[in-house]
Amino acid sequence: MPLAALVAAVIGFPGAAHAYDSGSGVTARSEPERATHWSFIPPTRPDLPPVADAGWPRNAIDRFILARLEAAGLQPAPEADRAALVRRLALDLTGLPPSLAEVDAFLADPAPDAYDKLADRLLASPRYGEHMARQWLDAARYADTHGYFTDHERFMWRWRDWVIAAFNRNLSFDRFTIDQLAGDLLPDATTDERIATGFHRNHMMNEETGIIDEEYRVEYVLDRVRTTASVWLGLTLGCAQCHDHKYDPMSQRDFYRFFAFFNNVPESGLSGGKRNAPPLLSLPSPQQTQRLAELDEDIRRVETSLADRVPGDGEAADDKKAAAKELADLRAEQKKLRDEIPSVMVLEELPVPRAASILVRGQYDHPGERVEPGVPHALPSLPDGTPPNRLGLARWLTDPSNPLTARVAVNRLWQQVFGRGIVATPEDFGVRGEPPSHPELLDWLATEFVQSGWDVKHMLRLIVTSATYRQSPRVTPQALAVDPQNRLLARSPRYRLDAEAMRDSALAVSGLLTEAIGGPSVKPYQPADLWKDVTYDKKNTQFYVQDHGANLYRRSMYTYWKRQVPPPSMLTLDAPTRELCTVRRQRTNTPLQALVLLNDPQFVEAARALAQRALRASGRDAASDSVAYAFRLATARRPSARETAELLAVYQAARDHYRGDSGRALELVGVGESPRDAAIDAAEHAAMTAVCEVVLNLDETITRE
């Protein structure tokens, strides 16, 4: 039966409502269950469907989209104007709006391949790697603290920087997978390959007094099972931790066979602490390595000198006292330097594997039947000769015979661009997940991904150069009636930017953004004592010490992430807490979000910096030119006459107000630490700041469309 027919049919598998064995929790399943659900059938490359409007498609993607539209009696929307396209493309590939130079260059380029060249430039930008990595941090549950009760600091930014570099050099997704799940098990593993395994050390860790060590060690392994299944397989395998899955063909035995792959890390459940928890990879700089060697030599010299000294007169005693002080100072410097050396938590394998058992009712202290490492029986088995360890698992995940990995990966890329996946439940490709809106397209993309060598940039380029992607967001009454959720893509989707993209966009258009890549996490503006009010005792994350200078304006992906108290503005704008793996963010609309965009010091400072930038760039008709300049920086297009008139009215009313209250004007233009140009009249600056707050809060500014 064709895949599309399977998807359209009633989705399920025989015996879903099976008996539950309260002893081991294991229930036998029949072999026919392997191929009853669409996502467990290996994808095959479908033929491109015929379409009536053969002139519209730009690549294979469009043939699948247009065939569905024509079948529904719909037509695609016209192509968006060039200003909208350059902004959309920049946001989708770099997470930042385009500069006016980029906009003007694209608008002035008459070449037929101007759009393709723009896409290639953006894919080659170092900002691309940051944008892609930021999305991956959600899946990896990356944070700068351990979480739980004590929530001490950790240092995992070297893993985050590895992810950025991997995306920027377009590391193939199969190798990206293998390195993160099993880089330490590769022959002659490099430092980068070992750093990559930090993916599965990003989970929360507990050091609370009184916890049971084995309980939490097992919890860390359980987290790896759930995360791996969600990220690479799109399955809710965690539902089989305590009993057989109630809907999908996954038994409790399947869960603990998968568990066995991750059960051999030499770690403790009572971990955390004030720094990272073993196993660790220390990463000193060349200068630190040299200084440590010098200190070791100096310490040996002084220790030898002290050992050779014979008690004598007062002068000798003084010399010995001085040597003892020198030794103490050297050791103190050595300890301080070692504490400063960055490290990353990594995976390692025990020399003798731990036994793995089915945990009765999922409880760590009720082991049942012993199991060996293995994969869910509804999926292809490990190929012959594959080692039964994490390396074997990673290679199985990226084997072309695996029906899920490529589908799940390309679905998330589609979601990243269009706001919703072809499968709208990227975390659940099972029976209770939503069926794909375009099953043949999903399979075409999955097979294309594998055939391309798992080339992520190739897939994104295909998507963004399609006619489907280049549509305007215009809604027609017919399309709204037939497809109100736009699942058939008769227009470009419109959706609010993610929290990080909103803040980064404001920093970019204001000219404040610091574009340094990588390094330790930074601490921008945040309400005073917010950490103190929720942090127990005197932990090393009790006090928030705000950064200054360029660190205030780094991209939001570098913002310090404390799990107990995530950055408040980010959380209000729907960023996840990073306590657990997240592959789909929610989008809400609340009054608090408007208050953040209007009142958060970072956004107010961005508005007054944008106002200063606009006033400096103004021509003869200063106010009108400044308004148009600020508007275009934020939206990539020129304002209409009506929009200009309305913004000028805001400016004039605010200017009249601030001319009568110079103190309030100076207060507004003094928000934030970036310097203000004192040559600009304070009332004019404050008035234009009010205009720029409006501009930065426009629906068009905070929306990808």
TORLUMTI-446917 format. One record per residue (C-alpha): x, y, z. Coordinates in steps of 0.5 Angstrom, whole numbers. Example, Ala and Ser with C-alpha at 12.3 -4.5 7.8 and 13.67 -1.06 7.14 Angstrom:
BEGIN
{{25; -9; 16}}
{{27; -2; 14}}
This chain:
BEGIN
{{0; 0; 0}}
{{3; 7; -2}}
{{5; 11; 4}}
{{0; 17; 3}}
{{-5; 11; 3}}
{{-3; 9; 10}}
{{-2; 16; 13}}
{{-9; 17; 11}}
{{-12; 11; 14}}
{{-13; 10; 21}}
{{-7; 10; 24}}
{{-5; 4; 29}}
{{-2; -3; 30}}
{{-5; -9; 32}}
{{-6; -10; 40}}
{{-5; -3; 42}}
{{-9; -5; 48}}
{{-5; -10; 51}}
{{-4; -13; 57}}
{{1; -11; 62}}
{{5; -15; 66}}
{{6; -12; 73}}
{{12; -16; 75}}
{{17; -15; 70}}
{{13; -10; 65}}
{{15; -14; 59}}
{{9; -16; 54}}
{{11; -20; 48}}
{{9; -17; 41}}
{{8; -20; 35}}
{{13; -19; 29}}
{{7; -16; 24}}
{{7; -10; 28}}
{{14; -8; 25}}
{{11; -5; 19}}
{{4; -3; 21}}
{{5; 5; 22}}
{{8; 10; 17}}
{{14; 12; 20}}
{{17; 5; 21}}
{{17; 4; 14}}
{{23; 6; 11}}
{{23; 12; 6}}
{{23; 10; -1}}
{{24; 16; -6}}
{{18; 18; -9}}
{{17; 20; -16}}
{{15; 27; -17}}
{{8; 28; -18}}
{{5; 32; -24}}
{{2; 39; -24}}
{{-2; 43; -28}}
{{2; 49; -27}}
{{9; 47; -29}}
{{12; 54; -30}}
{{11; 55; -22}}
{{16; 50; -19}}
{{23; 52; -18}}
{{25; 45; -15}}
{{23; 38; -13}}
{{20; 41; -7}}
{{15; 45; -11}}
{{12; 40; -15}}
{{10; 36; -8}}
{{7; 43; -5}}
{{3; 45; -12}}
{{0; 38; -13}}
{{-3; 38; -6}}
{{-5; 45; -7}}
{{-8; 44; -14}}
{{-12; 38; -11}}
{{-15; 42; -6}}
{{-17; 47; -11}}
{{-12; 53; -9}}
{{-6; 57; -12}}
{{0; 59; -9}}
{{1; 66; -7}}
{{5; 71; -11}}
{{12; 71; -10}}
{{14; 76; -4}}
{{17; 83; -6}}
{{25; 83; -6}}
{{26; 87; 1}}
{{21; 82; 5}}
{{25; 76; 2}}
{{32; 79; 4}}
{{29; 80; 11}}
{{26; 73; 11}}
{{32; 69; 9}}
{{37; 73; 13}}
{{33; 71; 19}}
{{32; 64; 17}}
{{39; 63; 16}}
{{43; 67; 21}}
{{37; 69; 26}}
{{39; 76; 25}}
{{36; 82; 20}}
{{40; 84; 14}}
{{44; 90; 14}}
{{42; 96; 10}}
{{48; 95; 6}}
{{45; 87; 4}}
{{38; 90; 3}}
{{41; 95; -2}}
{{46; 90; -5}}
{{40; 85; -7}}
{{35; 90; -9}}
{{40; 93; -14}}
{{43; 86; -17}}
{{39; 85; -23}}
{{42; 78; -24}}
{{38; 72; -25}}
{{42; 68; -20}}
{{42; 74; -15}}
{{37; 71; -10}}
{{41; 64; -10}}
{{48; 68; -9}}
{{45; 71; -3}}
{{43; 65; 0}}
{{50; 62; -1}}
{{53; 68; 2}}
{{48; 67; 8}}
{{50; 60; 9}}
{{57; 62; 9}}
{{56; 67; 14}}
{{59; 65; 21}}
{{52; 68; 24}}
{{49; 61; 21}}
{{53; 57; 25}}
{{51; 61; 31}}
{{43; 61; 29}}
{{43; 53; 28}}
{{47; 52; 34}}
{{42; 56; 38}}
{{37; 51; 36}}
{{41; 45; 38}}
{{42; 48; 45}}
{{34; 46; 46}}
{{35; 39; 44}}
{{41; 38; 48}}
{{38; 41; 54}}
{{44; 46; 55}}
{{45; 50; 61}}
{{51; 54; 65}}
{{48; 51; 72}}
{{47; 43; 74}}
{{40; 45; 76}}
{{36; 41; 82}}
{{36; 44; 89}}
{{43; 47; 89}}
{{44; 49; 82}}
{{51; 50; 82}}
{{55; 53; 76}}
{{58; 48; 71}}
{{63; 50; 65}}
{{60; 47; 58}}
{{61; 53; 53}}
{{67; 49; 50}}
{{62; 44; 48}}
{{57; 49; 45}}
{{63; 52; 41}}
{{64; 46; 38}}
{{57; 45; 36}}
{{57; 52; 33}}
{{64; 50; 29}}
{{61; 44; 27}}
{{55; 47; 23}}
{{59; 53; 20}}
{{64; 48; 17}}
{{58; 44; 15}}
{{60; 37; 19}}
{{55; 32; 16}}
{{49; 30; 20}}
{{51; 23; 21}}
{{58; 25; 23}}
{{55; 30; 28}}
{{51; 25; 31}}
{{57; 20; 32}}
{{61; 25; 35}}
{{56; 27; 40}}
{{54; 20; 42}}
{{60; 16; 41}}
{{66; 21; 39}}
{{70; 18; 45}}
{{70; 11; 42}}
{{72; 13; 35}}
{{79; 10; 34}}
{{85; 15; 36}}
{{79; 20; 38}}
{{81; 27; 38}}
{{80; 33; 43}}
{{74; 35; 39}}
{{71; 28; 38}}
{{71; 28; 46}}
{{69; 35; 47}}
{{63; 33; 42}}
{{60; 28; 47}}
{{59; 33; 52}}
{{52; 33; 49}}
{{50; 27; 54}}
{{53; 31; 60}}
{{48; 37; 59}}
{{43; 34; 63}}
{{41; 36; 70}}
{{46; 33; 76}}
{{44; 33; 83}}
{{49; 34; 89}}
{{43; 35; 94}}
{{45; 32; 101}}
{{41; 26; 103}}
{{40; 23; 96}}
{{41; 16; 94}}
{{47; 16; 89}}
{{45; 10; 85}}
{{38; 13; 84}}
{{40; 19; 81}}
{{46; 16; 77}}
{{40; 11; 74}}
{{36; 18; 72}}
{{42; 21; 68}}
{{42; 14; 64}}
{{34; 15; 63}}
{{35; 22; 61}}
{{40; 20; 55}}
{{35; 15; 53}}
{{29; 20; 53}}
{{33; 25; 49}}
{{36; 20; 44}}
{{30; 17; 42}}
{{27; 24; 42}}
{{32; 28; 38}}
{{34; 22; 33}}
{{28; 18; 33}}
{{22; 23; 34}}
{{19; 17; 39}}
{{17; 18; 46}}
{{21; 12; 48}}
{{21; 14; 55}}
{{13; 12; 56}}
{{16; 5; 56}}
{{20; 6; 62}}
{{15; 3; 67}}
{{11; -1; 63}}
{{10; -3; 55}}
{{8; 3; 51}}
{{1; 4; 51}}
{{0; 6; 44}}
{{7; 5; 40}}
{{10; -2; 39}}
{{16; -1; 44}}
{{16; -5; 50}}
{{19; -4; 57}}
{{25; -9; 54}}
{{26; -5; 48}}
{{27; 1; 53}}
{{32; -2; 58}}
{{36; -5; 52}}
{{37; 2; 49}}
{{38; 4; 56}}
{{44; -1; 56}}
{{48; 3; 51}}
{{48; 9; 56}}
{{49; 5; 63}}
{{57; 5; 62}}
{{59; 12; 64}}
{{64; 12; 70}}
{{60; 17; 74}}
{{56; 18; 80}}
{{49; 20; 82}}
{{51; 25; 87}}
{{55; 29; 82}}
{{54; 37; 81}}
{{59; 40; 86}}
{{62; 47; 85}}
{{64; 45; 78}}
{{64; 40; 73}}
{{63; 33; 75}}
{{67; 27; 72}}
{{69; 24; 67}}
{{72; 31; 65}}
{{77; 33; 59}}
{{81; 39; 61}}
{{82; 44; 56}}
{{88; 49; 58}}
{{91; 54; 53}}
{{98; 53; 51}}
{{100; 59; 56}}
{{96; 55; 62}}
{{100; 49; 60}}
{{107; 53; 60}}
{{105; 56; 66}}
{{103; 50; 70}}
{{110; 46; 67}}
{{114; 52; 70}}
{{110; 52; 77}}
{{111; 44; 77}}
{{119; 45; 76}}
{{119; 51; 81}}
{{115; 47; 86}}
{{120; 41; 86}}
{{126; 46; 86}}
{{123; 49; 93}}
{{121; 42; 96}}
{{128; 39; 94}}
{{131; 46; 97}}
{{127; 45; 104}}
{{129; 37; 104}}
{{136; 39; 104}}
{{136; 44; 109}}
{{139; 42; 116}}
{{137; 46; 122}}
{{142; 51; 124}}
{{142; 58; 127}}
{{137; 64; 126}}
{{139; 66; 119}}
{{138; 59; 116}}
{{131; 58; 120}}
{{129; 65; 117}}
{{131; 62; 110}}
{{127; 56; 111}}
{{121; 60; 113}}
{{122; 64; 107}}
{{122; 58; 102}}
{{116; 55; 106}}
{{112; 61; 104}}
{{115; 61; 97}}
{{112; 54; 96}}
{{106; 56; 99}}
{{105; 62; 94}}
{{107; 57; 88}}
{{102; 52; 90}}
{{96; 57; 91}}
{{98; 60; 84}}
{{98; 53; 82}}
{{91; 51; 85}}
{{88; 58; 82}}
{{91; 56; 75}}
{{88; 49; 75}}
{{81; 52; 77}}
{{81; 57; 72}}
{{83; 52; 66}}
{{76; 51; 62}}
{{74; 43; 62}}
{{68; 40; 59}}
{{64; 34; 62}}
{{65; 28; 57}}
{{63; 21; 56}}
{{67; 15; 57}}
{{66; 8; 57}}
{{68; 3; 63}}
{{73; -2; 62}}
{{68; -7; 65}}
{{60; -6; 63}}
{{55; -5; 68}}
{{50; -10; 68}}
{{43; -7; 65}}
{{36; -10; 68}}
{{29; -8; 66}}
{{27; -4; 72}}
{{20; -6; 75}}
{{16; 0; 75}}
{{22; 4; 73}}
{{25; 4; 80}}
{{32; 4; 80}}
{{32; -1; 86}}
{{28; -6; 83}}
{{32; -10; 78}}
{{28; -15; 74}}
{{31; -19; 68}}
{{38; -18; 65}}
{{38; -15; 58}}
{{44; -13; 53}}
{{44; -7; 49}}
{{39; -7; 43}}
{{34; -3; 39}}
{{27; -3; 39}}
{{24; -9; 36}}
{{19; -5; 31}}
{{26; -2; 28}}
{{31; -5; 24}}
{{36; -9; 28}}
{{43; -7; 29}}
{{47; -10; 23}}
{{52; -16; 24}}
{{58; -14; 26}}
{{56; -7; 30}}
{{59; -7; 36}}
{{54; -7; 42}}
{{56; 0; 45}}
{{54; 7; 44}}
{{59; 7; 37}}
{{54; 2; 34}}
{{48; 5; 36}}
{{50; 12; 33}}
{{52; 8; 27}}
{{45; 5; 27}}
{{42; 11; 28}}
{{45; 14; 21}}
{{45; 8; 17}}
{{40; 9; 11}}
{{36; 3; 13}}
{{34; 7; 19}}
{{27; 9; 17}}
{{26; 15; 22}}
{{33; 19; 23}}
{{33; 22; 16}}
{{26; 24; 17}}
{{26; 27; 24}}
{{32; 31; 22}}
{{29; 34; 16}}
{{22; 35; 19}}
{{26; 39; 24}}
{{30; 43; 19}}
{{23; 44; 15}}
{{20; 47; 22}}
{{26; 51; 23}}
{{24; 55; 17}}
{{17; 54; 16}}
{{15; 55; 24}}
{{12; 48; 24}}
{{14; 41; 21}}
{{11; 37; 16}}
{{10; 33; 22}}
{{7; 38; 27}}
{{9; 34; 33}}
{{17; 33; 32}}
{{18; 30; 38}}
{{13; 24; 37}}
{{13; 20; 30}}
{{9; 15; 33}}
{{1; 13; 33}}
{{-1; 19; 37}}
{{3; 24; 33}}
{{0; 28; 28}}
{{1; 25; 21}}
{{5; 28; 16}}
{{2; 34; 12}}
{{6; 32; 6}}
{{8; 24; 7}}
{{11; 24; 0}}
{{15; 30; 0}}
{{18; 28; 7}}
{{20; 22; 4}}
{{23; 25; -2}}
{{27; 30; 3}}
{{29; 24; 8}}
{{32; 20; 2}}
{{35; 27; -1}}
{{39; 28; 6}}
{{42; 21; 6}}
{{44; 21; -2}}
{{47; 28; -1}}
{{52; 25; 5}}
{{47; 28; 10}}
{{49; 35; 8}}
{{45; 40; 12}}
{{47; 46; 8}}
{{45; 43; 2}}
{{38; 41; 5}}
{{37; 48; 8}}
{{39; 51; 1}}
{{34; 47; -3}}
{{28; 49; 2}}
{{30; 57; 2}}
{{31; 57; -6}}
{{24; 54; -7}}
{{18; 57; -10}}
{{14; 55; -4}}
{{19; 59; 1}}
{{19; 65; -4}}
{{11; 66; -3}}
{{8; 72; 0}}
{{4; 71; 7}}
{{-2; 74; 3}}
{{-8; 71; 5}}
{{-14; 69; 1}}
{{-21; 68; 3}}
{{-21; 61; -1}}
{{-15; 59; 2}}
{{-17; 61; 9}}
{{-23; 57; 8}}
{{-20; 51; 6}}
{{-14; 51; 10}}
{{-14; 56; 16}}
{{-8; 53; 19}}
{{-4; 54; 12}}
{{-2; 46; 13}}
{{-2; 46; 5}}
{{3; 52; 5}}
{{-1; 56; 0}}
{{2; 62; 3}}
{{9; 64; 7}}
{{8; 62; 14}}
{{8; 68; 19}}
{{10; 67; 26}}
{{13; 71; 32}}
{{21; 71; 32}}
{{24; 66; 38}}
{{26; 70; 44}}
{{33; 70; 42}}
{{32; 73; 35}}
{{28; 78; 38}}
{{33; 81; 43}}
{{39; 80; 37}}
{{35; 83; 32}}
{{34; 89; 37}}
{{41; 89; 38}}
{{43; 89; 31}}
{{39; 94; 28}}
{{41; 99; 34}}
{{48; 98; 32}}
{{50; 95; 39}}
{{51; 88; 37}}
{{57; 85; 39}}
{{59; 79; 34}}
{{65; 75; 37}}
{{64; 68; 37}}
{{64; 63; 42}}
{{67; 64; 49}}
{{64; 63; 56}}
{{57; 65; 58}}
{{56; 72; 59}}
{{51; 76; 64}}
{{47; 82; 61}}
{{42; 86; 64}}
{{37; 82; 69}}
{{33; 85; 75}}
{{37; 85; 82}}
{{38; 80; 87}}
{{33; 75; 82}}
{{38; 69; 83}}
{{39; 71; 91}}
{{31; 70; 92}}
{{31; 63; 90}}
{{38; 60; 91}}
{{38; 56; 97}}
{{44; 57; 102}}
{{51; 60; 99}}
{{52; 57; 93}}
{{56; 60; 87}}
{{50; 62; 83}}
{{47; 66; 89}}
{{49; 72; 86}}
{{48; 75; 79}}
{{54; 79; 78}}
{{52; 83; 71}}
{{57; 84; 66}}
{{59; 90; 63}}
{{62; 93; 56}}
{{62; 89; 50}}
{{59; 83; 54}}
{{52; 86; 55}}
{{51; 86; 47}}
{{53; 79; 45}}
{{48; 74; 42}}
{{43; 71; 46}}
{{45; 64; 45}}
{{51; 66; 50}}
{{47; 69; 55}}
{{48; 65; 62}}
{{43; 60; 63}}
{{41; 58; 70}}
{{36; 53; 71}}
{{33; 55; 77}}
{{32; 62; 74}}
{{33; 62; 67}}
{{34; 69; 64}}
{{27; 72; 65}}
{{26; 76; 59}}
{{28; 70; 55}}
{{23; 66; 59}}
{{17; 71; 58}}
{{18; 70; 51}}
{{17; 63; 51}}
{{24; 60; 51}}
{{25; 53; 55}}
{{28; 52; 62}}
{{33; 47; 59}}
{{32; 42; 64}}
{{29; 37; 59}}
{{30; 36; 52}}
{{26; 41; 47}}
{{25; 40; 40}}
{{19; 44; 39}}
{{18; 51; 43}}
{{11; 54; 44}}
{{9; 60; 42}}
{{4; 64; 47}}
{{2; 71; 47}}
{{1; 75; 54}}
{{1; 82; 56}}
{{8; 81; 60}}
{{11; 80; 53}}
{{9; 87; 51}}
{{12; 89; 58}}
{{19; 86; 56}}
{{19; 89; 49}}
{{17; 96; 52}}
{{21; 96; 59}}
{{26; 91; 59}}
{{33; 96; 60}}
{{36; 92; 54}}
{{30; 94; 49}}
{{30; 101; 52}}
{{37; 102; 51}}
{{37; 99; 44}}
{{31; 104; 42}}
{{35; 110; 44}}
{{41; 107; 41}}
{{37; 106; 34}}
{{35; 113; 35}}
{{42; 116; 36}}
{{44; 112; 30}}
{{38; 114; 26}}
{{39; 122; 28}}
{{46; 121; 26}}
{{44; 119; 19}}
{{39; 124; 18}}
{{39; 129; 12}}
{{36; 136; 11}}
{{29; 133; 13}}
{{32; 131; 20}}
{{25; 128; 23}}
{{22; 125; 17}}
{{29; 122; 15}}
{{31; 119; 22}}
{{24; 116; 22}}
{{24; 113; 15}}
{{32; 110; 17}}
{{30; 107; 23}}
{{24; 104; 20}}
{{28; 101; 15}}
{{33; 98; 19}}
{{28; 94; 23}}
{{23; 92; 17}}
{{28; 92; 11}}
{{23; 96; 7}}
{{21; 104; 7}}
{{15; 106; 11}}
{{9; 108; 7}}
{{7; 116; 7}}
{{1; 114; 12}}
{{6; 110; 17}}
{{11; 116; 16}}
{{6; 121; 18}}
{{4; 117; 24}}
{{11; 116; 27}}
{{12; 123; 26}}
{{6; 125; 30}}
{{9; 120; 36}}
{{16; 124; 35}}
{{13; 131; 35}}
{{8; 129; 41}}
{{14; 126; 45}}
{{19; 132; 43}}
{{14; 137; 46}}
{{13; 133; 52}}
{{21; 132; 53}}
{{22; 139; 52}}
{{18; 141; 58}}
{{22; 136; 62}}
{{29; 135; 61}}
{{30; 131; 67}}
{{26; 125; 64}}
{{29; 126; 57}}
{{36; 125; 60}}
{{33; 119; 64}}
{{30; 116; 58}}
{{37; 117; 54}}
{{41; 114; 59}}
{{38; 107; 60}}
{{44; 102; 59}}
{{51; 103; 59}}
{{53; 104; 52}}
{{55; 111; 51}}
{{50; 117; 49}}
{{52; 122; 44}}
{{52; 129; 48}}
{{52; 133; 42}}
{{45; 131; 40}}
{{39; 135; 44}}
{{36; 131; 49}}
{{29; 132; 48}}
{{30; 130; 41}}
{{34; 124; 42}}
{{28; 122; 47}}
{{23; 123; 42}}
{{26; 119; 37}}
{{27; 114; 42}}
{{20; 114; 43}}
{{19; 113; 36}}
{{24; 107; 36}}
{{21; 104; 41}}
{{14; 104; 37}}
{{18; 101; 31}}
{{22; 95; 35}}
{{15; 93; 38}}
{{11; 93; 31}}
{{8; 86; 29}}
{{12; 87; 23}}
{{19; 87; 27}}
{{18; 82; 31}}
{{15; 77; 26}}
{{18; 73; 21}}
{{14; 73; 15}}
